[in-house]
């Protein structure tokens, strides 16, 4: 019996030794040593860059969340400098706090913590009038720490934030460059196509600091959208969450020559087929579309004809704008074109609105506008007096293919050229009174 137990004990001991050796061969080092080395590596990485780190900071993953630019400098003595400029916490002024501390600690992995109050950083976690504030984190799991990139995950709210070495030591120039990138890439009513492997989707509302996404080829319905907070940088954008369950591309670099954003894993953002995008969004824009009259030969001729017909030197047409607007109540199920004449009669500014109904068809090859017919009595009366006014409506007729304006690929739907036998410049009219 004793011999039997001795054999079992021997086998158990041998098994434990084998397991121990397997663990050593698998991890090479004990867990405590690995944890300590991870902390030391993160500390060394963060303090090694004298110029500091740009941080694309994402407070949380709420539907209203967006990204914020921040610049951090970590000193070996435990002090940290934080600088930000945004409308949410600094009133669009550059704000810096150098009087707080930081540390890297262990909590089932290395944790970056801002452990004393920082006016810039903790503004995102302070409660506000609603009792919640911006729901920001000030403690982060360090998921990756290399001289090129530090990937963080908020300990409480789970949003991913990204830090990269600062290239621009001029903070005024840095924040200006980020704002310029945001402006260049994303305008009102913008929409881009993301191509990621075999998958495609629409991304829009980038001007609001977060993408809303929709299935490629589907209508853009806000109620069904998913949200992806973004932050514009000097050289592109950073997103907090990826665009798929298994693919998390955080950093997208802007190629100004190709007019596209590309991640290190090969995902692309560009305008795709503008005719498809324009067609998908054309009728979804409740504000309508303004058409730039510059370059239209009919404009000057029309204004001259109108002024001649009015035969009144004190009543001169000064400004003319015209555009498409989706009909809501006036012309059920169709489209109309609205033209504004603004002029001065005596000392008073006057405005004349003319409305034509139009037929509009669209497909992947472009749009066709036909049959500009006076809509109301006011328009008919005006045309009866000044028939030349019909020329401005007729100038809009034809078949057109969409191309982006130079330098505005990502907000092409907010500004693009429709090219046919003539060119029309079309812009989102949300800021234009028509």
ZAMARGU-4260 file (C-alpha; in steps of 0.2 Angstrom, whole numbers, plus 5000, padded with zeros to 4 digits):
<rodrens>
0) 5000/5000/5000 | 5014/5012/5005 | 5023/5008/4988 | 5007/5012/4979 | 5005/5029/4988
5) 5024/5033/4985 | 5021/5029/4966 | 5006/5041/4965 | 5016/5055/4974 | 5030/5053/4962
10) 5019/5054/4947 | 5010/5070/4955 | 5027/5078/4958 | 5033/5074/4941 | 5018/5081/4933
15) 5020/5097/4944 | 5038/5099/4938 | 5032/5097/4920 | 5019/5110/4922 | 5031/5122/4930
20) 5043/5119/4916 | 5029/5122/4903 | 5025/5138/4911 | 5043/5144/4911 | 5044/5139/4893
25) 5028/5148/4889 | 5031/5164/4899 | 5050/5164/4902 | 5048/5175/4917 | 5037/5174/4933
30) 5021/5185/4932 | 5027/5197/4945 | 5043/5200/4935 | 5033/5202/4919 | 5021/5215/4928
35) 5036/5225/4934 | 5045/5225/4918 | 5028/5231/4909 | 5027/5246/4922 | 5046/5250/4919
40) 5044/5250/4900 | 5028/5261/4900 | 5037/5273/4912 | 5053/5274/4901 | 5042/5276/4885
45) 5032/5290/4892 | 5047/5300/4899 | 5058/5297/4884 | 5050/5310/4873 | 5055/5327/4878
50) 5043/5335/4866 | 5029/5326/4874 | 5014/5316/4867 | 4999/5321/4857 | 4984/5312/4864
55) 4968/5308/4855 | 4957/5308/4871 | 4940/5299/4871 | 4931/5301/4887 | 4918/5288/4884
60) 4908/5278/4871 | 4891/5287/4874 | 4882/5291/4858 | 4886/5310/4861 | 4905/5306/4863
65) 4919/5314/4853 | 4937/5315/4853 | 4948/5329/4860 | 4966/5334/4856 | 4978/5335/4871
70) 4997/5337/4873 | 5005/5328/4888 | 5023/5329/4894 | 5028/5316/4907 | 5043/5320/4919
75) 5053/5307/4928 | 5050/5317/4944 | 5032/5313/4943 | 5025/5329/4937 | 5014/5330/4921
80) 5010/5345/4910 | 4993/5344/4901 | 4988/5356/4887 | 4971/5356/4878 | 4960/5368/4867
85) 4942/5364/4864 | 4925/5371/4865 | 4919/5359/4879 | 4932/5363/4893 | 4943/5377/4888
90) 4932/5389/4878 | 4942/5387/4863 | 4957/5394/4871 | 4974/5385/4874 | 4975/5380/4892
95) 4990/5371/4901 | 4991/5364/4919 | 5009/5359/4924 | 5006/5357/4943 | 4999/5339/4944
100) 5007/5322/4945 | 5006/5305/4937 | 5011/5287/4939 | 5011/5270/4932 | 5004/5257/4944
105) 5000/5239/4943 | 4982/5233/4944 | 4981/5216/4934 | 4993/5225/4921 | 5001/5243/4920
110) 4989/5257/4924 | 4992/5275/4919 | 4985/5287/4932 | 4984/5305/4934 | 4983/5304/4953
115) 4982/5323/4958 | 4970/5335/4951 | 4974/5343/4934 | 4963/5357/4928 | 4965/5352/4910
120) 4963/5333/4912 | 4951/5331/4926 | 4939/5343/4918 | 4932/5329/4908 | 4928/5318/4924
125) 4921/5333/4935 | 4903/5332/4938 | 4893/5346/4930 | 4876/5353/4932 | 4868/5337/4925
130) 4877/5328/4939 | 4887/5318/4926 | 4898/5329/4916 | 4908/5323/4902 | 4910/5305/4909
135) 4929/5305/4906 | 4942/5294/4913 | 4959/5298/4922 | 4965/5281/4924 | 4969/5270/4910
140) 4975/5252/4906 | 4991/5253/4896 | 4987/5240/4882 | 5003/5245/4871 | 5018/5256/4875
145) 5031/5258/4861 | 5041/5274/4856 | 5029/5275/4841 | 5012/5273/4850 | 5004/5271/4866
150) 4986/5263/4867 | 4976/5266/4882 | 4959/5260/4888 | 4948/5270/4900 | 4947/5260/4917
155) 4929/5265/4920 | 4921/5270/4904 | 4931/5258/4892 | 4935/5271/4878 | 4951/5268/4869
160) 4963/5283/4868 | 4979/5285/4858 | 4995/5294/4861 | 5009/5297/4848 | 5025/5307/4850
165) 5023/5326/4846 | 5031/5331/4830 | 5027/5350/4832 | 5033/5358/4847 | 5024/5374/4843
170) 5007/5371/4852 | 4998/5385/4844 | 5003/5378/4827 | 4999/5361/4833 | 4981/5364/4838
175) 4979/5375/4822 | 4984/5361/4811 | 4972/5349/4819 | 4958/5361/4817 | 4963/5363/4799
180) 4963/5345/4796 | 4946/5343/4803 | 4940/5357/4792 | 4948/5350/4776 | 4941/5333/4779
185) 4924/5335/4786 | 4911/5348/4781 | 4892/5349/4785 | 4882/5335/4777 | 4898/5325/4773
190) 4898/5307/4769 | 4913/5295/4765 | 4915/5277/4761 | 4925/5265/4772 | 4932/5250/4763
195) 4939/5237/4775 | 4944/5221/4768 | 4928/5215/4759 | 4917/5226/4769 | 4910/5243/4765
200) 4900/5256/4774 | 4895/5274/4774 | 4902/5286/4787 | 4895/5303/4789 | 4893/5317/4802
205) 4912/5318/4804 | 4910/5337/4807 | 4902/5333/4824 | 4917/5324/4830 | 4910/5307/4828
210) 4905/5296/4813 | 4888/5289/4811 | 4889/5273/4800 | 4876/5265/4789 | 4877/5250/4778
215) 4884/5253/4761 | 4870/5257/4748 | 4857/5259/4762 | 4848/5275/4767 | 4856/5286/4780
220) 4844/5284/4795 | 4850/5292/4811 | 4839/5280/4822 | 4849/5265/4815 | 4866/5272/4815
225) 4881/5267/4826 | 4893/5279/4833 | 4912/5281/4831 | 4920/5295/4840 | 4935/5303/4830
230) 4948/5315/4833 | 4957/5325/4819 | 4976/5326/4820 | 4990/5335/4810 | 4992/5320/4798
235) 4974/5312/4798 | 4962/5306/4811 | 4961/5294/4826 | 4945/5284/4830 | 4942/5276/4847
240) 4932/5261/4841 | 4935/5251/4826 | 4922/5248/4812 | 4920/5229/4815 | 4920/5217/4829
245) 4937/5210/4826 | 4946/5224/4817 | 4951/5239/4827 | 4960/5252/4816 | 4963/5267/4827
250) 4975/5278/4816 | 4971/5284/4798 | 4984/5294/4789 | 4979/5307/4776 | 4986/5305/4759
255) 4983/5322/4751 | 4989/5316/4734 | 4976/5302/4733 | 4963/5311/4743 | 4961/5296/4755
260) 4963/5291/4773 | 4972/5275/4775 | 4976/5264/4791 | 4991/5254/4794 | 4980/5238/4792
265) 4975/5244/4774 | 4957/5251/4778 | 4953/5265/4767 | 4941/5280/4768 | 4937/5290/4753
270) 4922/5297/4744 | 4919/5282/4733 | 4906/5284/4719 | 4901/5302/4721 | 4885/5299/4711
275) 4879/5285/4722 | 4883/5296/4738 | 4876/5311/4731 | 4860/5302/4725 | 4858/5294/4742
280) 4860/5310/4752 | 4852/5322/4740 | 4834/5320/4746 | 4839/5317/4764 | 4846/5335/4766
285) 4831/5344/4774 | 4840/5361/4771 | 4842/5358/4753 | 4856/5363/4741 | 4863/5379/4735
290) 4869/5381/4717 | 4883/5393/4715 | 4879/5404/4700 | 4898/5409/4697 | 4903/5405/4679
295) 4885/5404/4673 | 4884/5415/4658 | 4865/5417/4660 | 4867/5426/4676 | 4874/5442/4670
300) 4863/5442/4655 | 4848/5439/4666 | 4852/5452/4678 | 4854/5465/4664 | 4838/5460/4656
305) 4829/5461/4673 | 4836/5478/4677 | 4832/5484/4659 | 4814/5478/4661 | 4812/5486/4677
310) 4818/5503/4669 | 4822/5510/4686 | 4840/5514/4690 | 4837/5514/4709 | 4831/5496/4708
315) 4846/5486/4704 | 4848/5467/4706 | 4863/5465/4717 | 4863/5447/4722 | 4856/5431/4715
320) 4856/5414/4722 | 4847/5399/4717 | 4846/5380/4722 | 4837/5364/4724 | 4826/5361/4739
325) 4817/5345/4743 | 4798/5348/4744 | 4790/5345/4760 | 4773/5353/4759 | 4773/5364/4744
330) 4775/5350/4731 | 4771/5333/4737 | 4783/5319/4732 | 4794/5330/4720 | 4807/5343/4720
335) 4807/5362/4716 | 4820/5375/4712 | 4820/5391/4722 | 4828/5407/4715 | 4831/5422/4726
340) 4833/5440/4718 | 4839/5452/4731 | 4839/5470/4726 | 4838/5488/4732 | 4823/5499/4728
345) 4825/5517/4734 | 4833/5514/4751 | 4824/5498/4755 | 4831/5481/4752 | 4819/5470/4742
350) 4818/5451/4739 | 4809/5441/4725 | 4807/5423/4727 | 4803/5412/4711 | 4799/5394/4712
355) 4799/5381/4698 | 4795/5363/4700 | 4808/5351/4692 | 4809/5333/4687 | 4825/5325/4695
360) 4831/5307/4692 | 4847/5300/4699 | 4857/5284/4697 | 4875/5278/4699 | 4880/5288/4683
365) 4874/5305/4689 | 4858/5315/4690 | 4846/5322/4677 | 4836/5338/4679 | 4822/5342/4667
370) 4806/5352/4665 | 4808/5368/4675 | 4789/5373/4677 | 4783/5389/4686 | 4776/5383/4702
375) 4765/5398/4709 | 4756/5413/4703 | 4769/5425/4709 | 4782/5416/4698 | 4771/5416/4683
380) 4767/5434/4684 | 4785/5438/4686 | 4790/5428/4670 | 4776/5436/4661 | 4784/5453/4664
385) 4802/5447/4662 | 4802/5431/4651 | 4821/5432/4652 | 4820/5425/4670 | 4816/5408/4664
390) 4834/5407/4657 | 4841/5405/4675 | 4830/5390/4678 | 4834/5382/4661 | 4852/5384/4665
395) 4850/5370/4678 | 4843/5358/4666 | 4853/5343/4659 | 4862/5328/4664 | 4877/5329/4676
400) 4890/5318/4684 | 4897/5322/4702 | 4915/5327/4705 | 4923/5334/4721 | 4929/5352/4722
405) 4947/5353/4724 | 4953/5349/4741 | 4936/5344/4748 | 4935/5325/4744 | 4928/5321/4761
410) 4915/5334/4762 | 4911/5331/4743 | 4892/5331/4747 | 4893/5348/4755 | 4902/5355/4740
415) 4905/5347/4723 | 4904/5350/4704 | 4890/5343/4694 | 4898/5342/4676 | 4889/5339/4660
420) 4888/5351/4645 | 4890/5364/4659 | 4897/5364/4677 | 4887/5368/4692 | 4894/5370/4709
425) 4882/5363/4723 | 4884/5366/4741 | 4874/5360/4756 | 4862/5375/4760 | 4861/5373/4779
430) 4869/5389/4782 | 4862/5398/4767 | 4845/5407/4767 | 4835/5404/4751
</rodrens>
